[in-house]
């Protein structure tokens, strides 16, 4: 059922990124369902993490260890980005990028910076404006995926500063604020670490991924996909994990049934990160309104899990109908060949996937004429 189109990069054609990234010596042979095709959009974004889109089609990408933020513009006849700019550097873990009202917002642990009018100044970026510098400065789970919600608010996660601990009221939650940094409000609590969230079209319900705690074995607890049904919901950390696993250190006296339950269990240690609803028209109708989730992959499991992008089909009532692998090939046996981080549909309906292991952004397209009956 899961036949595939396979893409395997030719090492000699990958340009400067090959010289800078030895991981390409074992580049992935990526697989997608019939009718889909995956190719390199850019190989010039070291440690690529979150992706955001500008009004004029600019693709902004945050990084982790590189400390830089990149902007990609234009697309050539082969579907590759024509121009790559470094628009910020020397930042602390600038993973998160979000675009709003002509400005780029960038997370840098304790700070969120704003670059006004950025799309008209890619070659000569403006000096940033500090939106806030009041976020916690702890770096464990301190890199932040950020996004602007349908309410015009900037949503910011504050992960637990530990694997497992009593984090205190400052941590383990999602907050929102006005785009100028004022008016902080807690959205949900009991969240160990989310590095991806999006709003369901039509309902505007906020969905997010959450990474389960470590050091409880290979198969417990699951990472989860979650939906917030009311402001201030508590998802259980550190007392209960994945809605069904009491914590051995902190769970005594806390029933898992007292906390919000996951919409979907994704598996232990898959490191579910970026997620987006698909609202494009290029993919077949069955994918419209589905969620794509990037699973970065386990680092502490005896047999690796994750290392793929999955597609989750969701009903209009908010219930998960099914989930299955969509983009695979980042593992060769137990050898890591790549690690997907974020997913971002483009306005033409194609899907970008960032891979921080290789410093690559892939673009997934669909050939309508050949596979008109694809589900």
Order of alpha helices (4+ residues) and beta strands (2+ residues): beta-alpha-beta-beta-beta-beta-beta-beta-beta-beta-beta-beta-beta-beta-beta-beta-beta-beta-beta-beta-beta-beta-beta-beta-beta-beta-beta-beta-beta-beta-beta-beta
